[in-house]
Amino acid sequence: MLDNKGFDLWASSYDQTVKLSDEQEAYPFAGYEPMMEALYEKVCAKGVQNIVDLGVGTGKLTKRLYDAGHHITGIDFSEEMLNIARDKMPKATFIEGDLHHTSKLITNQKFDVIISTYAMHHLTDDDKVRLLRELLTHLNEGGVVYIGDISFETHFLQSKCRKQHIDEWDDSEYYFIVTKLLPIISTFAKVQFKKYAHCCGLWTIQPR
Ligand SMILES: C[S@@+](CC[C@H](N)C(=O)[O-])C[C@H]1O[C@@H](n2cnc3c(N)ncnc32)[C@H](O)[C@@H]1O
């Protein structure tokens, strides 16, 4: 799995990697643009929002939200990713830190929308669930958590994709499996999953 230094090295070519993979409808970024577009529309439909983006990276989606007038906080552990995001969004707030300690990074802060795209698969499922529980306590009334990430409906479909893309597959990452995680998240939140490609989906999570 990439650490923050690995992401530093990837930062300058990240946007191009995503574009190629999405255009070829290939793992890992198939569905990236349509999912991001849907996420953008959902957020903008709610009016001007106070948004935090966890694992903001180069700010591909967040820059559009910033240009649309939303208030943006971006968190990431890669200095180089943050440098690119800062250049694109000079008036946004950025926090360099590890998502495993999100609550400490945003102590006492609440947001209308919490976004995380293609970052939470770096956390184990236990850590994802722990983080999601914490995130719900950082939402304003009516707030929403949106997670867009590499997701498979079942373990079987993930294995099928792994076989097809064995050369690029990263066994140290923890992709979302709907049949596993949806029942767990449902125990403490309202949750919906929408698929955008064979390996991509958008999770909408709200307090009960
Ligand atoms: C694949 S990129 C996604 C960037 C952007 N959100 C997007 O959708 O294009 C993953 C980002 O998450 C960050 N990241 C991964 N694990 C992290 C962690 N444990 N703490 C903070 N940031 C992390 C990386 O530095 C990187 O910028």
Ligand as a Chemical Component Dictionary entry (heavy atoms), coordinates in Angstrom:
data_LIG
# 
_chem_comp.id                   LIG 
_chem_comp.type                 NON-POLYMER 
_chem_comp.pdbx_formal_charge   0 
_chem_comp.three_letter_code    LIG 
# 
loop_
_chem_comp_atom.comp_id 
_chem_comp_atom.atom_id 
_chem_comp_atom.alt_atom_id 
_chem_comp_atom.type_symbol 
_chem_comp_atom.charge 
_chem_comp_atom.model_Cartn_x 
_chem_comp_atom.model_Cartn_y 
_chem_comp_atom.model_Cartn_z 
_chem_comp_atom.pdbx_ordinal 
LIG C1  C1  C 0  -6.291  7.747  -4.964 1  
LIG S1  S1  S 1  -6.094  9.322  -4.238 2  
LIG C2  C2  C 0  -7.731  10.063 -4.343 3  
LIG C3  C3  C 0  -7.669  11.558 -4.461 4  
LIG C4  C4  C 0  -9.005  12.259 -4.682 5  
LIG N1  N1  N 0  -9.851  12.164 -3.519 6  
LIG C5  C5  C 0  -9.706  11.704 -5.900 7  
LIG O1  O1  O 0  -10.801 11.145 -5.766 8  
LIG O2  O2  O -1 -9.175  11.826 -7.013 9  
LIG C6  C6  C 0  -6.045  8.906  -2.524 10 
LIG C7  C7  C 0  -5.684  10.105 -1.658 11 
LIG O3  O3  O 0  -5.872  9.740  -0.298 12 
LIG C8  C8  C 0  -4.720  10.090 0.433  13 
LIG N2  N2  N 0  -4.602  9.118  1.549  14 
LIG C9  C9  C 0  -4.498  7.776  1.448  15 
LIG N3  N3  N 0  -4.434  7.230  2.677  16 
LIG C10 C10 C 0  -4.488  8.263  3.549  17 
LIG C11 C11 C 0  -4.465  8.352  4.957  18 
LIG N4  N4  N 0  -4.347  7.253  5.723  19 
LIG N5  N5  N 0  -4.537  9.564  5.525  20 
LIG C12 C12 C 0  -4.645  10.704 4.761  21 
LIG N6  N6  N 0  -4.674  10.678 3.426  22 
LIG C13 C13 C 0  -4.593  9.474  2.824  23 
LIG C14 C14 C 0  -3.554  10.035 -0.546 24 
LIG O4  O4  O 0  -2.470  10.836 -0.162 25 
LIG C15 C15 C 0  -4.233  10.512 -1.828 26 
LIG O5  O5  O 0  -4.146  11.906 -1.985 27 
# 
loop_
_chem_comp_bond.comp_id 
_chem_comp_bond.atom_id_1 
_chem_comp_bond.atom_id_2 
_chem_comp_bond.value_order 
_chem_comp_bond.pdbx_ordinal 
LIG C1  S1  SING 1  
LIG S1  C2  SING 2  
LIG S1  C6  SING 3  
LIG C2  C3  SING 4  
LIG C3  C4  SING 5  
LIG C4  N1  SING 6  
LIG C4  C5  SING 7  
LIG C5  O1  DOUB 8  
LIG C5  O2  SING 9  
LIG C6  C7  SING 10 
LIG C7  O3  SING 11 
LIG C7  C15 SING 12 
LIG O3  C8  SING 13 
LIG C8  N2  SING 14 
LIG C8  C14 SING 15 
LIG N2  C9  SING 16 
LIG N2  C13 SING 17 
LIG C9  N3  DOUB 18 
LIG N3  C10 SING 19 
LIG C10 C11 SING 20 
LIG C10 C13 DOUB 21 
LIG C11 N4  SING 22 
LIG C11 N5  DOUB 23 
LIG N5  C12 SING 24 
LIG C12 N6  DOUB 25 
LIG N6  C13 SING 26 
LIG C14 O4  SING 27 
LIG C14 C15 SING 28 
LIG C15 O5  SING 29 
# 
